[in-house]
């Protein structure tokens, strides 16, 4: 049964996918693998290592830009997203190569057999939209082979303590980092329209360990010189003072 968070966020992304791809599509590139607004590019970072011939699952694929890049590197890829409209954008992009195998699914109940993949990845913070991240991490562990790896990015937890503002206001904390109350928005009829959940850095480490995965690396990317693009609350001003993204590397033990 789909959770209230998943139901709300599926509706939100279905309603906002067109604007999201219009605004950010050029930055993401049709066959690029960008991890976060700081512009960390998998072609350079190689957080997944050599993917040629590997079975890879992309979680929260959006328009499948990352999956398309992985296929171009010789990986065998499956990708899924909660949002049907995001997947329609994935189908829209046609670069003349093989189509990305796509599934509409909830990350808390993956429709894949156990030990189906050697690698899994999730870029641009899909996990904070999930009410039960432990269930997701356990599902990821289930579908990974022993020794398989999972790399995922989330909005850096410290951002929770600051206004989501790219300007000077976003440099002054106005709430507790330890307040784990989710951020929510309501629809006109009063129903839940958007949910984003906060976990501290310690929470994320604890969740990974509790799932049976091991943390093998953590990247907090610095804002790069010459990168002037504003993405929501991410900006050069804030990025030079505060980390905006955390990228966890994990392994199935």
Buried (B, 14 or more C-beta within 10 A) or exposed (E): EEBEBBBBBBBBBBBBBEEBBEEBBEEBBBBBBBBBBBBBBBEEBEBBEEBEEBBBBBBBBBBBBBBBBBBBBEBBBBBBBBBEBBBBBBEEBEEEEEEBEBBEBBBBEBEBEEBBBBBBBBBBBBBBBBBBBBBBBBBBBBBBBEEBBBBBBBBBBBBBBBBBBBEEEBEEEEEEBEEEEBEBEEEEEEEBBBBBBBBBBEBBBEBBBEBBBEEEEEBEBEBEEEEEEBBEBBBBBBBEEBBBBBBBBBBBE
